Amino acid sequence: MEGHYFDIETYSPGDKPDPTTDKIISIQFQKINLKTGEPIGKLQILKEWEDGEKEIVSFLYKWFFKRNPWQFIPLGFNLNFEWKFLCAKFKQYNLAEMNLGDFVENMPQIDLKVLAVLKKGTFMGASLSSISNKQDDGHVIKEFYENKQYDKIEQYIEDETKSFIELYKKIKENIETIL
């Protein structure tokens, strides 16, 4: 079994995300030891601004979703957001007809959003920054992207990845107490 931290960044010219019209601007993943939470290898960032959206989505589809699902177990926060975008993009680029149920019901995954909901007692405000040391939320990405500040997007991604991994490691270290 291979766990991978998994996330995407998107760009929406409007106020609300729309998977059918907005862009996936990055796809990032890093192999994680599921037992300890320690990262294995380097953080991989597929960048739309270098290769194009179709190319990064196609790479992800061919590389990860055509394999045994136990070879890529996504670990993330609010993975349903990623799945909705990927379903729309797979369809747009004629890669696959998938729906949210295909991901939720047929793929092993670990989504930490439930912990934020438990802590907050509500879905509103249940964010990674509410339960980790993550500083910013994804709203900064829009400005960075519009200003072509791709280095800032990459730094945001690296910081977010570190925050997620630190949180996952804390959970693993304290699972007996939590249970």
BAFI-3210 file (N, C-alpha, C; in Angstrom, 3 decimals, decimal comma, padded with zeros to 6 digits):
// residues 179
n [1|2|3|4|5|6|7|8|9|10|11|12|13|14|15|16|17|18|19|20|21|22|23|24|25|26|27|28|29|30|31|32|33|34|35|36|37|38|39|40|41|42|43|44|45|46|47|48|49|50|51|52|53|54|55|56|57|58|59|60|61|62|63|64|65|66|67|68|69|70|71|72|73|74|75|76|77|78|79|80|81|82|83|84|85|86|87|88|89|90|91|92|93|94|95|96|97|98|99|100|101|102|103|104|105|106|107|108|109|110|111|112|113|114|115|116|117|118|119|120|121|122|123|124|125|126|127|128|129|130|131|132|133|134|135|136|137|138|139|140|141|142|143|144|145|146|147|148|149|150|151|152|153|154|155|156|157|158|159|160|161|162|163|164|165|166|167|168|169|170|171|172|173|174|175|176|177|178|179]
n.u [000,843|000,566|000,705|-000,105|000,326|-002,027|-003,203|-004,841|-004,541|-006,619|-007,881|-010,196|-012,008|-014,295|-016,397|-017,149|-016,055|-016,090|-016,097|-016,498|-015,798|-013,613|-009,997|-007,635|-004,699|-002,506|-001,265|-000,452|001,601|002,939|004,761|003,976|004,755|002,472|002,265|003,920|003,779|005,853|007,396|008,241|010,587|010,475|008,367|006,077|005,137|002,851|002,516|000,319|000,939|003,344|003,090|000,457|-003,059|-004,500|-002,430|-001,319|-003,487|-004,013|-001,619|-001,834|-004,130|-003,324|-001,047|-001,739|-004,503|-004,922|-003,752|-003,358|-005,528|-004,493|-001,919|-001,780|-002,826|-004,707|-004,041|-005,477|-007,095|-010,384|-011,018|-013,130|-013,468|-011,256|-011,914|-014,325|-013,429|-011,579|-013,236|-014,762|-012,719|-011,545|-013,647|-013,910|-011,512|-011,789|-010,933|-012,078|-015,286|-016,292|-017,721|-018,423|-019,012|-017,489|-014,950|-015,287|-016,506|-015,008|-012,278|-009,520|-008,868|-007,738|-009,128|-008,728|-010,555|-012,769|-011,836|-011,515|-014,151|-015,217|-013,831|-014,657|-017,396|-019,070|-019,520|-018,921|-016,162|-014,465|-011,463|-008,173|-006,358|-007,603|-007,006|-004,326|-000,910|-001,047|-000,843|-002,109|-005,123|-006,545|-007,373|-005,434|-004,180|-005,504|-004,869|-002,053|-001,835|-003,081|-001,264|000,914|002,717|004,195|006,163|005,368|003,023|004,069|005,532|003,448|002,180|004,216|004,388|001,785|001,771|003,741|002,445|000,195|001,443|002,775|000,534|-000,667|001,352|001,294|-001,241|-000,862|001,108|-000,336|-002,547|-003,493|-004,195|-006,151|-008,087]
n.v [-001,181|002,148|005,295|008,623|012,029|014,256|016,791|019,527|022,665|025,305|027,607|030,151|032,462|033,593|034,006|031,654|028,303|026,357|023,379|022,759|024,931|026,266|026,251|023,643|024,308|023,288|020,096|018,211|015,873|013,578|010,861|009,066|007,540|005,419|004,433|005,975|008,582|009,910|011,695|010,313|010,527|013,141|016,073|016,251|018,447|019,128|021,426|023,668|026,082|025,588|023,243|022,978|022,533|020,262|018,436|017,997|016,919|014,674|013,261|012,648|011,026|008,846|007,924|007,435|006,687|004,560|002,456|-000,156|000,496|000,390|001,145|003,828|005,582|008,198|010,823|013,456|016,673|017,393|015,866|015,442|017,803|017,776|015,455|016,170|018,160|016,657|014,692|016,313|017,305|014,980|014,120|016,358|016,219|013,829|011,485|009,792|008,754|009,582|009,690|011,333|009,267|007,145|007,708|008,001|005,600|003,539|003,830|003,538|005,865|008,606|011,067|013,999|015,947|015,340|015,423|018,166|018,975|017,599|018,899|021,605|021,319|021,848|022,143|024,561|026,642|024,578|023,875|023,135|024,921|025,424|023,321|022,837|024,040|025,597|028,617|030,339|030,463|028,962|031,165|033,028|032,064|032,769|035,507|035,302|033,694|035,248|037,345|036,102|035,014|032,560|031,329|031,974|030,538|027,952|028,016|028,304|025,842|024,086|024,856|024,236|021,478|020,654|021,427|019,729|017,195|017,352|017,489|014,997|013,289|013,934|012,990|010,246|009,688|010,075|008,442|006,381|007,708|009,412|007,576]
n.w [000,000|-000,893|000,349|-000,495|-000,069|-001,354|-003,486|-005,164|-006,862|-007,844|-010,304|-010,378|-012,117|-011,179|-008,220|-006,959|-006,912|-009,899|-011,301|-014,002|-015,553|-014,419|-013,916|-013,326|-011,832|-010,610|-009,638|-006,946|-005,214|-002,816|-001,736|001,200|004,269|005,503|008,098|009,784|008,902|007,804|005,152|001,976|-000,376|-002,882|-003,022|-005,598|-008,130|-010,487|-013,041|-014,440|-015,677|-016,845|-018,390|-019,309|-018,739|-019,721|-020,160|-017,573|-016,216|-017,792|-017,418|-014,665|-014,708|-016,385|-015,051|-012,314|-011,998|-013,652|-012,509|-010,020|-007,366|-004,786|-004,990|-004,992|-002,618|-001,793|000,485|002,080|002,407|002,479|000,133|-001,626|-003,047|-004,787|-006,237|-007,525|-009,309|-010,804|-011,969|-013,717|-015,378|-016,429|-018,010|-019,734|-021,170|-022,457|-021,153|-019,256|-018,098|-015,189|-011,895|-008,753|-006,966|-007,977|-007,058|-004,250|-003,443|-004,621|-004,308|-002,155|000,445|002,504|004,276|005,984|006,654|008,186|010,810|011,302|011,118|013,304|015,371|015,078|015,116|013,089|009,519|008,371|008,256|008,807|008,209|006,863|007,980|010,379|012,022|011,905|011,463|009,235|007,458|005,486|003,484|000,522|-000,981|-001,652|-003,861|-006,240|-006,695|-006,865|-009,164|-011,174|-011,246|-012,225|-010,403|-009,939|-008,416|-005,856|-005,671|-005,736|-003,335|-001,505|-001,915|-001,036|001,684|002,547|002,141|003,989|006,383|006,321|006,421|008,913|010,607|010,036|010,980|013,738|014,377|013,884|015,823|018,137|018,112|019,773|022,133|021,128|020,310]
ca.u [000,000|001,333|-000,025|000,433|-000,336|-002,571|-003,969|-004,796|-004,869|-007,467|-008,078|-011,556|-012,155|-015,483|-016,355|-017,368|-015,424|-016,937|-015,219|-016,691|-015,216|-012,362|-008,799|-006,699|-003,409|-001,434|-001,581|000,732|001,542|004,187|004,607|003,980|004,692|001,166|002,374|004,598|003,503|007,081|007,431|009,203|010,851|010,270|007,061|005,934|004,148|002,549|002,174|-000,413|001,610|004,491|002,757|-000,928|-003,987|-004,798|-001,269|-001,138|-004,625|-003,789|-000,545|-002,384|-005,035|-002,571|-000,059|-002,291|-005,831|-004,916|-003,002|-004,024|-005,821|-003,699|-000,603|-001,880|-003,883|-004,614|-004,236|-005,699|-008,072|-011,541|-010,740|-014,273|-013,202|-010,378|-012,613|-015,283|-012,671|-011,006|-014,332|-015,080|-011,588|-011,422|-014,691|-013,574|-010,389|-012,115|-010,111|-012,956|-016,557|-016,301|-018,492|-017,903|-019,139|-016,374|-013,819|-015,629|-016,862|-014,130|-010,856|-009,100|-008,417|-007,775|-009,481|-008,672|-011,554|-013,671|-011,286|-011,818|-015,586|-015,405|-013,319|-015,478|-018,802|-019,809|-018,732|-018,472|-014,906|-013,672|-010,398|-006,871|-005,740|-008,248|-006,494|-002,887|-000,179|-001,138|-001,060|-003,022|-006,031|-006,359|-007,797|-004,260|-003,763|-006,096|-004,036|-000,736|-001,960|-003,362|-000,049|001,978|003,663|004,184|007,034|004,572|002,112|004,871|005,845|002,197|002,004|005,202|003,984|000,566|002,172|004,405|001,423|-000,598|002,272|002,952|-000,725|-000,827|002,308|000,767|-002,355|-000,297|001,816|-001,275|-003,778|-003,998|-004,853|-007,342|-009,094]
ca.v [000,000|003,379|006,520|009,838|013,311|014,611|018,029|020,320|024,081|025,683|029,034|030,506|033,907|034,012|033,944|030,283|027,301|025,620|022,410|022,667|026,082|026,707|025,495|023,039|024,920|022,415|018,820|017,885|014,624|013,128|009,565|009,166|006,294|005,426|004,106|007,021|009,908|010,497|011,775|009,470|011,154|014,562|016,573|016,428|019,461|019,248|022,839|024,067|027,225|025,081|022,143|023,013|021,780|018,953|017,564|017,556|016,056|013,409|012,557|012,093|009,937|007,697|007,427|006,970|006,104|003,352|001,463|-000,758|001,601|000,289|001,718|005,278|005,888|009,627|011,402|014,869|017,413|017,690|015,235|015,550|018,949|017,286|014,475|016,874|018,780|015,625|014,116|017,260|017,420|013,703|014,151|017,412|015,788|012,496|010,458|008,835|009,236|009,204|010,574|011,393|007,943|006,298|007,974|007,790|004,210|002,546|004,108|003,768|007,238|009,110|012,484|014,530|016,984|014,913|015,885|019,585|019,067|017,175|019,947|022,818|021,019|022,295|022,129|025,938|026,961|023,368|023,967|022,630|025,919|025,416|022,218|022,659|025,304|026,243|030,044|030,969|029,554|028,939|032,390|033,767|031,475|033,527|036,704|034,855|033,201|036,381|038,157|035,203|034,806|031,102|030,957|032,087|029,391|026,796|028,140|028,002|024,393|023,459|025,126|023,472|020,074|020,480|021,507|018,506|016,073|017,510|017,108|013,552|012,664|014,106|012,054|008,895|009,578|010,153|007,723|005,619|008,681|009,883|006,510]
ca.w [000,000|-000,990|000,637|-001,104|000,131|-002,655|-003,495|-006,388|-006,751|-008,963|-010,570|-010,744|-012,300|-010,434|-006,758|-006,498|-007,785|-010,832|-011,955|-015,451|-016,249|-013,790|-014,301|-012,377|-012,156|-010,126|-009,003|-006,165|-004,463|-002,215|-001,085|002,656|005,017|006,156|009,523|010,557|008,367|007,250|003,694|001,263|-001,662|-003,118|-003,405|-007,045|-008,479|-011,917|-013,155|-015,642|-016,315|-017,605|-019,303|-019,747|-017,890|-020,294|-019,992|-016,185|-015,885|-018,504|-016,714|-013,427|-015,049|-016,894|-014,084|-011,048|-012,011|-014,458|-011,739|-008,878|-006,445|-003,555|-005,260|-004,818|-001,662|-001,529|001,805|001,817|003,186|001,634|-001,158|-002,540|-003,920|-005,849|-007,062|-008,389|-010,395|-011,666|-012,770|-014,795|-016,312|-017,144|-019,041|-020,697|-022,009|-022,992|-020,506|-018,577|-017,550|-013,773|-011,031|-007,391|-006,366|-008,406|-006,162|-002,852|-003,170|-005,223|-004,088|-000,768|000,647|003,878|004,229|007,343|006,893|009,256|012,095|011,449|011,381|014,692|016,259|014,962|015,348|011,921|008,288|008,137|008,932|009,023|007,215|007,308|008,858|011,693|012,850|011,679|011,499|007,920|007,660|004,530|002,794|-000,915|-001,666|-002,140|-005,135|-007,355|-006,927|-007,341|-010,536|-012,063|-011,339|-012,705|-009,312|-009,822|-007,308|-004,625|-005,667|-005,342|-001,906|-000,824|-002,003|-000,150|003,072|002,807|002,235|005,290|007,430|006,283|006,881|010,360|011,233|009,898|011,901|015,101|014,529|013,981|017,102|019,252|017,765|020,932|023,020|020,439|020,349]
c.u [000,882|000,431|000,676|-000,375|-000,799|-003,413|-003,914|-004,991|-005,640|-007,502|-009,499|-011,637|-013,356|-015,290|-016,481|-016,702|-016,448|-016,045|-015,359|-016,042|-013,881|-011,205|-008,152|-005,338|-002,232|-002,035|-000,322|000,514|002,929|003,913|004,821|003,970|003,389|001,239|002,959|004,239|004,727|006,997|008,519|009,408|010,434|008,807|007,056|004,840|004,027|001,948|001,528|000,322|002,865|004,069|001,346|-001,808|-004,245|-003,654|-001,120|-002,275|-004,452|-002,691|-001,081|-003,272|-004,259|-001,668|-000,712|-003,611|-005,957|-004,148|-003,910|-004,288|-005,017|-002,277|-000,606|-003,072|-003,758|-004,873|-004,408|-006,698|-009,170|-011,327|-011,918|-014,110|-012,333|-011,129|-013,607|-014,565|-012,126|-012,073|-014,635|-013,959|-011,360|-012,442|-014,325|-012,491|-010,552|-011,224|-010,980|-014,245|-016,616|-017,203|-017,927|-017,952|-018,019|-015,172|-014,140|-015,851|-015,818|-012,643|-010,565|-008,579|-008,508|-007,979|-009,559|-009,716|-012,480|-013,155|-011,596|-013,305|-015,863|-014,954|-014,242|-016,943|-019,695|-018,911|-018,191|-017,196|-014,034|-012,613|-009,110|-006,215|-006,388|-007,729|-004,995|-002,204|-000,164|-001,557|-002,149|-004,022|-005,857|-006,755|-006,623|-003,822|-004,278|-005,234|-002,657|-000,801|-002,184|-002,130|001,164|003,097|003,708|005,086|006,281|003,556|002,871|005,216|004,606|001,971|002,963|004,818|002,750|000,885|002,829|003,397|000,587|000,202|002,509|001,688|-000,917|000,113|001,832|-000,374|-001,821|000,386|000,842|-002,551|-004,351|-004,723|-006,163|-008,453|-009,495]
c.v [001,236|004,572|007,703|011,040|013,751|015,867|018,635|021,776|024,433|027,198|029,246|032,010|034,461|033,883|032,525|029,317|026,566|024,660|022,343|023,809|026,538|025,814|024,825|023,595|024,149|021,158|018,440|016,610|014,291|011,820|009,733|007,751|006,313|005,157|005,240|008,438|010,581|010,554|010,882|010,112|012,610|014,880|016,823|017,460|019,492|020,632|023,158|025,165|026,803|024,104|022,181|022,121|020,375|017,973|017,095|016,646|014,691|012,595|011,891|010,894|008,683|007,082|006,808|006,239|004,898|002,229|000,818|000,348|001,555|000,806|003,244|005,574|007,373|009,949|012,888|015,469|017,862|017,147|015,286|016,729|018,509|016,365|015,151|017,516|017,728|014,954|015,013|017,310|016,115|013,653|015,160|016,963|014,356|011,394|009,377|009,532|008,719|010,167|010,489|010,030|006,999|006,480|007,565|006,310|003,199|002,773|004,214|005,202|007,600|010,612|013,015|015,613|016,614|015,370|017,355|019,785|018,670|018,260|021,160|022,561|021,443|022,184|023,517|026,200|025,766|023,304|023,383|023,624|025,957|024,286|021,962|024,020|026,000|027,699|030,636|029,948|029,741|030,208|033,193|033,274|032,295|034,742|036,317|034,447|034,345|037,257|037,352|035,028|033,304|030,604|031,031|030,948|028,149|026,842|027,828|026,487|023,674|023,651|024,317|021,988|019,795|020,504|020,233|017,331|016,158|017,096|015,597|012,813|012,776|013,135|010,639|008,684|009,472|009,360|006,949|006,534|009,151|008,844|006,192]
c.w [000,000|-000,727|-000,008|-000,628|-001,254|-002,544|-004,891|-005,998|-008,007|-009,115|-011,050|-010,931|-011,527|-008,932|-006,215|-007,451|-008,638|-011,616|-013,472|-016,215|-015,681|-014,210|-013,101|-012,760|-011,575|-009,532|-008,251|-005,354|-003,934|-001,494|000,423|003,252|005,818|007,654|010,350|010,117|007,763|005,727|003,122|-000,100|-001,685|-003,416|-004,913|-007,300|-010,002|-012,116|-014,500|-016,389|-017,068|-018,699|-019,875|-018,893|-018,430|-020,036|-018,546|-015,742|-016,548|-017,838|-015,463|-013,736|-015,467|-015,833|-012,862|-011,167|-012,929|-013,757|-010,696|-007,856|-005,147|-003,754|-005,145|-003,925|-001,331|-000,056|001,562|002,758|002,241|000,217|-002,126|-003,493|-005,088|-006,794|-008,007|-009,580|-011,346|-012,523|-013,963|-015,832|-017,075|-018,282|-020,132|-021,672|-022,527|-022,427|-019,870|-018,191|-016,118|-013,023|-009,621|-006,706|-006,755|-007,502|-004,730|-002,543|-003,626|-005,003|-002,602|-000,670|002,115|003,788|005,664|007,616|008,044|010,625|012,340|011,753|012,829|015,665|016,267|015,305|014,198|010,691|007,971|008,939|009,218|007,926|007,764|008,250|010,235|012,591|012,651|011,763|010,134|008,113|006,770|004,010|001,293|-001,656|-002,216|-003,517|-006,320|-007,695|-007,463|-008,810|-011,519|-012,277|-011,807|-011,667|-008,976|-008,703|-005,981|-004,535|-005,209|-003,855|-001,067|-000,778|-001,054|001,316|003,452|002,977|003,580|006,433|007,486|006,852|008,383|011,112|011,184|010,866|013,352|015,362|014,711|015,337|018,282|019,038|018,947|021,902|022,413|020,526|021,777]
res [m|e|g|h|y|f|d|i|e|t|y|s|p|g|d|k|p|d|p|t|t|d|k|i|i|s|i|q|f|q|k|i|n|l|k|t|g|e|p|i|g|k|l|q|i|l|k|e|w|e|d|g|e|k|e|i|v|s|f|l|y|k|w|f|f|k|r|n|p|w|q|f|i|p|l|g|f|n|l|n|f|e|w|k|f|l|c|a|k|f|k|q|y|n|l|a|e|m|n|l|g|d|f|v|e|n|m|p|q|i|d|l|k|v|l|a|v|l|k|k|g|t|f|m|g|a|s|l|s|s|i|s|n|k|q|d|d|g|h|v|i|k|e|f|y|e|n|k|q|y|d|k|i|e|q|y|i|e|d|e|t|k|s|f|i|e|l|y|k|k|i|k|e|n|i|e|t|i|l]
***
